[in-house]
Amino acid sequence: METADLTHHISRRFNEDLEKVRSQVLQMGGFVEQQLQKAITALVEGDGRLGEAVATEDYKVNGMEVSIDEECSRILATRSPAAGDLRVIVAIIKTITDLERIGDEGEKIGMIASRLASMERPPDKYRSVKHLGRLVGQMVHDALDAFARMDAQSALRTVRDDKAVDEEYESIQRQCMTFMMEDPRSITRVMEIMWVVRAMERIGDHAKNICEYIIYMVHGTDVRHTSLEDVALQLASAQNNRR
């Protein structure tokens, strides 16, 4: 086999390896997203069995993380990726860590939902919590979509959505404090809800992290701890340089 043919063969195999890992990440993300939706449904509908099911299936998320991490380690050891390919592997390793943590938060929500199912539900049927769950769920979905398409602009839009999640979270926290002061009998239930919305806020943070990794994969720019305005300027500059 000539050198040129060997190089092409290695390159093709490497691309296949990368595509396989990316597909596994999306599969893991899809499962995590599904678990989150089930956990929120269990809470809102008072379905204790569904909440328990979500909590007991978290081991599957952990298994996916370990499997993908091992595959990434194998690629690093056997393919010695450089430049953009190395960025992809590094970003994938970081992404599955955040997906696993989203799974942990979903497990937490499921466990709390199973406990709350035995308590009287409030008149609003957790309307504000459901709304926050919808915002967070959309962030996770959009982050995974941006990952699938390697779309840095979509990732940036999803990062911006985290502000709305934070504002809704703070609003619910204030409501919870008011409820507990007005009716001490509600303290146990309201405290559980405060843990739920805290878990949701953290899920939003993890989705934001994934989007930052996407920008890093596409442009090689680390935008963590950078203002959204500066990130937008950097992406605009990168696009102009490509023209």
C-alpha positions in Angstrom: 0.0 0.0 0.0 1.4 3.4 -1.0 1.9 6.1 1.6 -0.9 8.3 0.1 -3.3 5.3 0.2 -2.3 4.5 3.8 -2.8 8.1 4.9 -6.3 8.1 3.3 -7.1 4.8 4.9 -6.1 6.1 8.4 -8.0 9.3 7.9 -11.1 7.5 6.8 -11.0 5.2 9.8 -10.4 8.1 12.1 -13.4 10.0 10.7 -15.5 6.8 11.3 -14.3 6.7 14.9 -15.2 10.3 15.5 -18.6 9.9 13.9 -19.3 6.8 16.0 -18.5 8.7 19.2 -20.5 11.7 18.2 -23.5 9.4 17.5 -23.0 7.8 21.0 -23.0 11.3 22.6 -26.3 12.1 20.9 -27.8 8.8 22.0 -26.8 9.5 25.6 -28.1 13.1 25.3 -31.4 11.8 23.9 -31.8 9.4 26.8 -31.0 12.1 29.4 -33.5 14.5 27.8 -36.2 11.8 27.9 -35.4 11.1 31.6 -35.7 14.8 32.4 -39.1 15.1 30.7 -40.3 12.0 32.6 -39.1 13.4 35.9 -40.9 16.7 35.3 -44.1 14.8 34.3 -43.9 12.7 37.5 -43.7 15.8 39.6 -46.5 17.7 37.9 -48.9 14.8 37.7 -48.0 13.3 41.1 -46.9 10.0 39.6 -44.7 8.4 42.2 -44.0 5.3 40.2 -42.7 7.3 37.2 -40.5 9.3 39.5 -39.0 6.2 41.0 -38.5 4.7 37.5 -36.5 7.8 36.5 -34.3 7.6 39.6 -33.6 3.9 39.2 -32.5 4.2 35.6 -29.8 6.7 36.2 -27.2 3.8 36.1 -27.8 3.7 32.3 -26.6 7.3 31.9 -23.5 6.4 34.0 -22.8 3.4 31.8 -23.0 5.5 28.6 -20.6 8.0 30.1 -18.0 5.3 30.9 -18.4 3.7 27.5 -17.9 6.9 25.6 -15.0 8.0 27.8 -13.3 4.7 27.2 -13.8 5.1 23.4 -12.3 8.6 23.5 -9.3 7.3 25.4 -8.8 4.6 22.8 -8.9 7.2 20.0 -6.4 9.4 21.8 -4.0 6.5 22.3 -4.3 5.0 18.8 -5.0 7.9 16.5 -3.0 10.7 18.2 -5.4 13.4 16.9 -4.2 17.0 16.5 -5.7 20.5 16.1 -9.4 20.4 15.3 -9.8 16.7 15.8 -8.2 16.9 19.2 -10.6 19.7 20.1 -13.5 17.5 19.2 -12.4 14.7 21.5 -11.7 17.0 24.4 -15.1 18.7 23.9 -16.8 15.3 23.8 -15.2 14.2 27.0 -16.4 17.4 28.7 -19.8 17.2 27.1 -20.6 13.7 28.5 -19.5 14.8 31.9 -22.2 17.5 31.8 -24.7 15.1 30.4 -24.1 12.7 33.2 -24.6 15.5 35.7 -27.9 16.5 34.0 -28.8 12.8 34.5 -28.0 13.1 38.2 -30.2 16.2 38.5 -33.0 14.4 36.7 -32.6 11.5 39.1 -32.9 13.9 42.0 -36.1 15.4 40.6 -37.5 11.9 40.1 -36.8 11.0 43.7 -38.4 14.1 45.0 -41.4 13.6 42.7 -41.9 10.2 44.2 -42.0 11.7 47.7 -44.2 14.6 46.8 -46.7 12.2 45.1 -47.9 11.2 48.6 -48.5 14.9 49.6 -51.4 17.2 48.7 -50.6 19.1 45.5 -50.9 22.9 45.5 -53.9 24.6 43.7 -51.7 25.7 40.8 -50.5 22.1 40.2 -46.9 23.3 40.2 -47.5 25.6 37.2 -44.4 27.8 37.7 -42.2 24.7 38.2 -43.6 23.2 35.0 -42.8 26.4 33.1 -39.2 26.3 34.4 -38.9 22.7 33.4 -40.1 23.5 29.9 -37.4 26.3 29.6 -34.7 24.0 30.9 -35.8 21.0 28.7 -35.7 23.3 25.7 -32.2 24.4 26.5 -31.1 20.7 26.7 -32.8 19.9 23.4 -31.3 22.9 21.6 -27.8 22.2 23.0 -28.0 18.6 21.6 -29.3 19.9 18.3 -26.4 22.4 18.1 -24.0 19.6 18.9 -25.5 17.4 16.1 -25.1 20.2 13.6 -21.9 21.7 15.0 -23.7 25.0 14.9 -21.9 27.6 17.0 -24.5 30.3 16.3 -27.3 28.1 17.6 -25.1 27.2 20.6 -24.7 30.9 21.4 -28.5 31.5 21.2 -28.9 28.7 23.7 -26.3 30.1 26.0 -28.4 33.4 26.1 -31.5 31.4 27.1 -29.8 30.6 30.5 -30.6 34.1 31.6 -34.4 33.4 31.4 -33.9 30.2 33.4 -32.0 32.0 36.1 -34.7 34.7 36.3 -37.5 32.2 36.6 -35.6 30.2 39.2 -35.1 33.3 41.4 -38.8 34.2 41.0 -39.9 30.7 42.2 -37.5 30.8 45.1 -39.0 34.1 46.2 -42.5 32.6 45.9 -41.5 29.6 48.0 -40.2 31.8 50.8 -43.5 33.7 50.8 -45.5 30.4 50.9 -43.6 29.1 53.9 -44.0 32.3 55.8 -47.7 32.5 55.1 -48.4 28.8 55.8 -45.8 26.9 58.0 -47.6 23.7 57.3 -46.4 23.9 53.7 -42.7 24.0 54.7 -41.9 20.4 54.0 -43.5 20.4 50.5 -42.1 23.8 49.6 -38.6 22.9 50.6 -38.8 19.9 48.3 -39.8 22.2 45.5 -36.9 24.5 46.2 -34.6 21.5 45.7 -36.4 20.7 42.4 -36.0 24.2 41.0 -32.4 24.3 42.1 -31.8 21.0 40.2 -33.4 22.6 37.1 -31.3 25.7 37.3 -28.2 23.5 37.4 -29.4 21.6 34.4 -29.6 24.9 32.5 -26.0 25.6 33.6 -24.9 22.2 32.2 -26.7 22.8 28.9 -24.9 26.2 28.7 -21.6 24.4 29.3 -22.3 22.0 26.4 -22.9 25.0 24.1 -19.7 26.6 25.1 -17.9 23.3 24.2 -19.6 23.4 20.8 -18.2 26.9 20.1 -14.8 25.6 21.2 -15.1 22.6 18.8 -16.1 24.7 15.9 -13.8 27.8 16.3 -11.2 26.7 18.8 -12.1 29.5 21.1 -12.6 29.0 24.8 -15.5 31.3 25.7 -16.0 30.2 29.3 -16.0 33.2 31.7 -16.5 35.5 28.7 -19.4 37.9 28.3 -22.1 37.1 25.7 -21.3 40.3 23.9 -17.6 39.3 23.5 -18.5 35.8 22.4 -20.8 37.2 19.7 -18.0 39.4 18.5 -15.6 36.5 18.4 -18.0 34.4 16.4 -18.7 37.2 14.0 -15.0 37.7 13.5 -14.4 34.0 12.9 -17.1 33.9 10.3 -15.7 36.9 8.5 -12.2 35.3 8.4 -13.7 32.2 6.8 -15.1 34.2 3.9 
